[in-house]
Amino acid sequence: MTLDADCLRDVLIYLEDNLTLSDNGVYNNISTYTICGGLSDKYTHPQIRYTVDRLEEAGFIKTCFNGVKDGAKIKQVYAITYEGHIFLDSIKPASAWSKIKSIASKIGYVSVPILSNAASSVLTDAISKFIP
């Protein structure tokens, strides 16, 4: 499978919009099935599950397993990590995302480190415009 950069961004935005923490400090888990339902108009279930796995490997989200459905373990996302929030903040604005994707396409690779480095470069460029 290949990593879809837009799916990666959309999953993180979906999680940011839908994860909550109760008053007593309990996270609401969001299953990959729920994420798939929320993004099924744009991506296939395997694309979303693959993206969730890569985000976990990159250390951008925290997950756990909760039960079994159709013979497969149900992965639950319960938090976006600090690093995940930093990454999301750098790729969330549409104008920045367009530049980041352009850089990745010119390089010919879409990986979390490439996207992260491109985002850092775009952010650094934006900041430098405000420094006299």
C-alpha positions in Angstrom: 0.0 0.0 0.0 1.0 3.6 -0.4 0.6 6.4 2.1 -1.9 8.9 0.9 -0.9 12.4 2.2 -4.4 13.8 2.0 -5.8 10.9 3.9 -3.1 11.3 6.6 -4.0 15.0 7.0 -7.8 14.3 6.9 -7.5 11.5 9.6 -5.6 13.9 11.9 -8.1 16.7 11.4 -11.0 14.2 12.0 -9.4 13.0 15.2 -8.7 16.6 16.4 -12.4 17.4 15.7 -13.8 14.3 17.4 -11.5 13.2 20.3 -12.6 14.5 23.7 -11.5 14.2 27.2 -14.1 14.0 29.9 -14.1 16.1 33.1 -12.7 13.2 35.0 -9.8 12.7 32.6 -11.1 9.8 30.6 -10.5 9.9 26.8 -13.2 8.9 24.4 -11.8 6.2 22.1 -12.6 6.5 18.4 -12.4 3.2 16.6 -11.0 2.8 13.1 -14.5 1.8 12.1 -15.8 5.2 13.2 -13.0 7.0 11.4 -13.8 5.0 8.3 -17.4 6.0 8.6 -16.5 9.7 8.9 -14.2 9.7 5.9 -15.7 7.0 3.7 -16.8 9.5 1.1 -13.1 10.2 0.3 -11.1 7.1 1.2 -11.4 3.3 1.4 -11.4 1.5 4.7 -8.0 -0.1 4.0 -6.5 3.4 3.2 -7.8 4.8 6.5 -6.6 1.8 8.6 -3.2 1.9 6.9 -2.9 5.6 7.6 -3.9 5.1 11.3 -1.1 2.5 11.6 1.4 4.9 10.0 0.4 7.7 12.3 0.8 5.4 15.3 4.2 4.3 14.1 5.3 8.0 13.6 4.3 8.7 17.2 1.5 11.1 16.2 -1.4 9.2 17.8 -1.9 6.8 20.7 -4.0 3.7 20.2 -5.2 0.6 22.0 -7.2 -2.5 21.0 -10.8 -3.0 22.2 -12.5 -6.1 21.2 -12.8 -8.0 17.9 -15.1 -7.4 14.9 -15.4 -9.7 11.9 -12.3 -11.6 13.1 -10.1 -8.5 13.4 -9.0 -6.6 16.4 -10.7 -3.2 16.8 -8.0 -0.5 17.0 -9.1 2.6 19.0 -7.4 6.0 18.8 -7.5 7.8 22.2 -5.2 10.7 21.7 -3.1 12.8 19.4 0.4 13.2 20.9 2.2 16.5 21.4 4.3 15.7 18.3 1.1 14.9 16.4 -0.4 18.3 17.3 2.7 20.1 16.2 2.7 18.2 12.9 -1.1 18.9 12.4 -0.7 22.6 13.2 1.9 22.8 10.4 -0.2 21.0 7.8 -3.7 22.1 8.6 -3.9 25.5 6.8 -4.9 24.8 3.2 -2.4 27.3 1.9 0.5 25.6 3.7 -0.8 22.1 2.7 -0.8 23.0 -0.9 2.9 24.0 -0.7 3.8 21.0 1.3 2.2 18.6 -1.2 3.9 20.4 -4.0 7.3 19.9 -2.4 6.6 16.2 -1.7 5.5 15.7 -5.3 8.6 17.3 -6.7 10.7 15.1 -4.5 8.6 12.1 -5.6 8.1 10.7 -2.1 5.3 10.8 0.4 6.4 9.7 3.8 5.7 11.2 7.2 9.3 12.5 7.6 9.2 14.1 4.1 5.9 15.7 4.9 7.1 16.8 8.3 10.3 18.3 6.8 8.4 20.0 4.0 6.0 21.5 6.6 8.9 22.7 8.7 10.4 24.4 5.6 7.1 26.0 4.6 6.5 27.3 8.2 10.1 28.6 8.5 9.6 30.5 5.2 6.3 31.9 6.5 7.9 33.0 9.7 10.8 34.7 7.9 8.4 37.0 6.1 7.5 38.6 9.5 11.1 39.1 10.7 12.5 42.4 9.6 
